[in-house]
């Protein structure tokens, strides 16, 4: 029987009332994830618990490596069952890690399996969940509907095929899937495959012979995304860069087109300018700009060459980006070109800096136009979320917060929203219990409902 009781993470009566009365049944607005829209459209019955739970989840892979599991049983040639057993052995003693909670919640919510995940129960869980999948023909759309998801924003490269989104709209009712525009592969000019990515952009837009053409191609593709329903874009940066001179960016781009390698200064000049250009373009088109900053990517070159990107070898960067972000936002607002921004931070010591920075650039065009994004990636655990909420409440306005996202490649990841909601309700419930805020349950409950869904709906759709 599971340790995860009804009042899990809810430490007082107010917290329980807020969660069960106001948070639990609110729909989910997942405004940033890495789900495959093509897999959702195919909507095939899952092969096994391994395929839906472990196959693409680098969060789980990373945990297994930290427990000393051989790569053969993570991404290697071991059988699906052997990999599943290795994960059960790993997570069973991962006390304090969010995967210990998330994994249990995923099995209970979607499979009704209340056995605690550990090495001893692995065989039972494997058989139980696989039988459940076969008996119920469990598919991605079943998970989404059971979770109460209303909106999903996938993360799409600028050259991705967008026809899938119209097909999804026609096929499914009750939830909406929209693309979010991501130009990272066009920004990362130093990448070995950059000519390939540029050719893909040309194939779906127009010929690119210089920076003017690149800008026009990006504008054309954004127009295509907007026709497909996009209201958000994403920029991923290890660190902020100076806006830079357009002429320097133009020169760097021409040099790269000629097949020459760029210096670090030339690379950063191009990236800094393109970040500025993209933000201006997003503001012009009323596109919310999600900036994820602070991930030091691909630390292990050996494993990068072996497994490729997004395999669990990224970490938290220690680079201070506050000053350069301030200069970027200041230039944009002075040109009346600052979009709505959700600023996601990966380094907890920068919480105060980022929270206070967004307060310098708020605009009355929207409630919380500049958002301090939800605790993300290496911070979306219980202490990380609690610190995030504490700093957010103290330094910005918690009532305008747009809430949680999954940032996940797994269809089973939606219990993360309920995990966040329990932590949110316990945070506010504790303030109520301590007499630090009003004890009007309906009044505080309305704020909870706003954070769970309503603020995001208003923020992204202006309603």
N, C-alpha and C positions, 0 to 999 in steps of 0.2 A: 504494500500500500504506500502511496506517495506521501512524502513529507509536505507536499505543496497543498496546504489546506485552504479553505474558502477565504480566510482572512490573511492570506500570504502577503507579507510586506505592509499590511494595514495594522498599525499599532495602537489605534484608539477608536472610539465609537464614531467620532466625526469623520475619520478617514474611511471607515466602512460605509457610512451613509453617503459620503461623496462618491465613492467608487460605485457602489451598487445602485445608487439612486440617480447618478448623473453621468458617470464616465463609461461604465461597462458597455452599455448598448449603443453608444454613439457610433455612427459610421466612421470608417477609416479613410483618411485622405493621405495617400502615400505619394508625396510630391518629389521624391527622389529615390529611385531604385535602379537595379541593373537586371531586372527580369527580361527574359527574351519574349518580345511580342510575337515572334514567329512560333515559339513553343506554345504560347497561349492560344494562338489561332489554330494550331494543329490539335490542341486539346486532347492529347492521347492519354490513355490510362497509364499511370506510372508503372514502370517495369518492376520495381521493388522499393523497399524502404531505403536501400542504399542510393538508388538513382535520384530520389527526390530529396534525400536528407544529407548526403555526403559528397556526391559526385563532383559538384562544382563549388563547394563551400570552403574557401581558403581560411575563414575563421577557424573552422574545425581542424583543417590541416595544420595550421600553425600550433594549435593546442597540442595536437598529437606529437609534433616535433619537440615541443617543450617537455613532453613526457618521455622522450627517448624512443619513440616508435620509429622503426626503420622506414625509409621512404618507400620501400617495396609495398608496405601496407597502408600507404597514404595515397600516392599517385602512381605507384609502380604496378607490377604485374600480378600481385596477389589477387585472389578472387574477391568479388564484391562482399561475400559473406565474411571473409577474413578481415577485410578493411572495416566492415561494420563492427565486428567483434573487437578490433583494435581500438575503435573509437569509444565503444562502451566501456572498455577497460580504462581508457584515458579519462573520460568525463566523469566517471564514477567517483573519483577523488579530487576533482577540480574545484574544490570548495572556494567560494569567493569569486570565481570566474563567471561572467554572465552566461556562458555556454552551459554551465551546470543547471542554471535556471531555465534558459531558453529551450534547451533540448528536452527537458522534462515537460515543459509547457506544450511544446510542439506535439509530443506523443499523446499527451492527455487530450488536447483540444481537437486534434484531427483524427486520432485513431481510438480514442477512449481507452488508451493503455495507461494504467496507473502504476504499473510496476516501476520501481526505481531503477534508473539506468546505471548499471554496473556490470562488471565482468560475469558475475554469477547469473544475472538475469538476461544476458545477451541472447542466448538461444531462444528463450521464451519470447522476448521482444521481437526478434527476427521473424519467428513463425507467426506470432500474433499480428504484426503489422502487415506482413505480406499476405496473409489470409484476408485481412481487412481490405487491402487494396483490390484483391481479386473479387471478393464478394460484393464490394460496393462500386467496382469500376471507377476507382478514385482518379480524378483528373484535375488539372490546374484550375479550371473554372469552378469546380466543387470547393476547392480550398478558398478561393476568392469570395465566393458567395457565403460560405460558412463563416468567414472572418468578418463579414459586413463591410467589405471594401467598396467604396463609392468611386474613388478616382485613383488612377495609377499613372504616374509620369515615368516612362522609361527613359533611359539615357542613350541617345543615338548620335552616332557620328554624322557629320554634315553630309556625307555621301551615301548614307543608308537609304535603302528602298523604303518609301513611305506608304506604299499601297496597302501594306498590312493593316494600317490603322483604320482605313475605310472598311476593310473586310471585318475587322474586329467590331466596329460599330454596327455593322449589319448582322453579325452573328450573335452577339451577346446583348442582353438587356440587363439593367440593374447596376452595371458598373461601366465606367468609361476609361479607356486607355489612350493616353496622349503622348506624343513624342516630346522630349526636351532636347534642344539643340546643343551639341557639344563640339567645339572646334579644336579640341586639344591636338588631334593628329595633324591639323594644319598649322597650329601654333608651334609645335615641337619640331622646328626647322632642322635641328641637329640630328634627328633620327635617321638611321640608315635607310629605312623604307620610305622616307619623305617623298621622293619622286613618285612612288607608287600611290601614296595617299593623294598627292596633288593630281595625278592622272585620274583617279576616281572622282575627285571633285569636278574636274573638267568634263568628264563623261556625263555628268548629270546637271551641268550648268553651262559654262562657256569656256572658250580657250583662254589660257592664262599665260601671258608673256611678260607680266610685270606686276607690281604691287597694285596699280589701278585695276587691273583685270581681276586680281585676287579679291579685292574689296567688292567688286561688282558681282563676282561669283558667290561670295558669302552672302551678300544681300539677296541674290536670287534664290539661294537655297533656304535662307530664313523665310522668304516669302512662301516657298513650298511647304515648309514646316508649319507656318501659320495657317495655311490652307488645310493642313492635316489636323489642326486644332491646337498646335503648340502655344503655350502661354509662358513657358519658362525655358531658360538656357542655363548651362552649367560651365563653369571655368574651374579647372583644377590646377593649382599652383603649389610648388614646394615653398616658394617665397615670392613676395611681391617684388616687382622690378620698377625702375624709373620709367616714366611714360616714354621718354626718349624722343628723338627727333625723327620725323617722318622720312626725311631724306636719308638718314642713316639706315632706317628700316628698308627703304627702297633699294639702297645699295646692297645691303645684306641679302635681300631676297633675290636680286639679280645675280649675285655671286653664287648663291645656292643653285639657281636655275642653270647656271653654266657648268655645274658639276663640281665646283670647288667646295672644300670644307671651310666652315666659318670659325673664326676665333670666338672665345667665350664672350667677349665684349660685343661682337657682331650678333651673336645668337641672342643675347639679352636685350640688345637694342630692338631687334625684330619682335621678340616676345612682349617686351614692355609696350611698344607701340600697338601691337595687335590687340593686346588686352584693352587698351584705351579705345581703339576703334570698335571692338566688339561691344563694349559697354555703351558707347554712343549709339550704335546701331540698335541695341536692345532697348534703350530709352526711347528712341524714335518710334519703335514699334510696340511699346508698352509690354515688353517682355521682362518678366522677373528674372533677375540675374543671381544665380546661386554660385557663390564663390567658395570652393573648398580649398583651404590653404593649410600647409604645414606637414604634408606627408613627404618623407624622404624615400624616394622610390628605388626599388631594384638594388638593394644593398649587396646582395650576394650574386656576383657575376657568374659563378659556376652554375648556380641553380637557375638563374635567368636564362642562360644558354640551354639548360636542360629542359626547363618547364615553361618558359615564356613569362609574359606579364601576368600580374594579378594571381600569383600563386602563393602568397603569404610571406613575401620577403621585403615588405615595406615597413617603415617605422616612423616615429615621431621626429620631426625636424626641430632643431633648436634655434632656427633663424628668426630674428625679430623683423616682422613685416609691417608693424604699426605705422611707422613714419612714412613709408612709401605708399601704403594704402591711403593714408591721410592725404598725401599729395595727389594721388589719383582721384579720390572722391572730390577733393577741393577743385581740381581742374574741371571735372565733369559738372559739378554744380554751378561753377562760374559760367559755364557754357550752356546752362539749362539742359544738360544732357545726362543727369544722374538717374539711372533706372532704380526701380525698387531692387534692393539688394538683400540677400540672405547670406550672412558672413559666417561660415563654419570654421571653427578653430579646432586644431588637433592637439595643441599643447596647453594643458590646463593652467600653466603659470601665466598664460596670456589672456585669461578670461577677463580680468579687469580692464586690460588695455583695449581689447576689442569691444567690450560692452560700453565703455565710455566713448570710444571712437564713433560708434554708430549714432550715439546721442548728439554728436556734433553736426550730423547731416540729415536729420529727420525732416520730412516735408509733410505738410498738412493734406496732401493729395490722397493719403491713405493712412489708416491707423497702423503704426509701426512699420512705416515704409522701409526703414532700415532695420533688419531683423538680426539678432544674434541667434544663429542657427542652433538647432538641437544638438545635444551631446552626440558626437559622431565618431564612428569607427573604434579607435582605441579608448574612447571615453564613454561609450554608451553602455556602461555598467552601473550598478547601483550607486557607488560613491561618486562616479563621474556625473551621473544625472543629478544627484543631490547637490553637488557643488555647482553644477550648471544652473539649476533652479535658484539656489541661494544667491549666486552672483547676478543672474538675470533679474531677480526680484529686487535686489538691493541697488542695482546700478541702471536698470532700464525700467520697463513697465510690464510686469508679468501678465497683465490683462490683455495685452496686444500680441502675446506670443502665439505663433502658428503651430506649435506642437511638434510631434514626433514624425519620423520617417524610418524606412527600413534600411535603405542603402544596401540592399541585398540582392543576391543572384538566386535565392531559393524561394520557391512558392510557399514554403512552410514558415516563413519568417514573421508573419503577422502577429504572433504572440508578443513580439517586441513592443508593439503599440500598447498592449494590455499591461506589460511589464512597466512601461513608462507611466501609464495612467495610474497604476497602483502607487508608484513612487510619487507622482504628482499629488494624488489625493492624500497620501500620508504626509507630504510636505505641508500642504495647506491645512489638513486636519490637525496636525501638531500645533500649528500657529493658532488654530481655533481653540484647541484643548488648553493651550498655555494662556489664553486670553489676550493674545497679541493682535488678533484681528477679530472682526465681527463674528458672532456665532450664529448669524442668520444663514441657515443651511441653504435656503433657496438662492440667496444672494451670491454666496460663494459657489454654489453648484452651477450657477449660470456662467461664472468665470471658467469653471472646469469644462463645461460643455463647449465654451468658446475655444479653449485651448485644444480640446480633443478634435474638433472638426470645423466649427463655424467660423473661426478667425481665418483659417486657411481658405475656406470657400470664398469668403469676402476678399481676401488678399489677392488670390489668383484670378478671380472672376469678377471682381469689383461689384460684389453683391452681398 
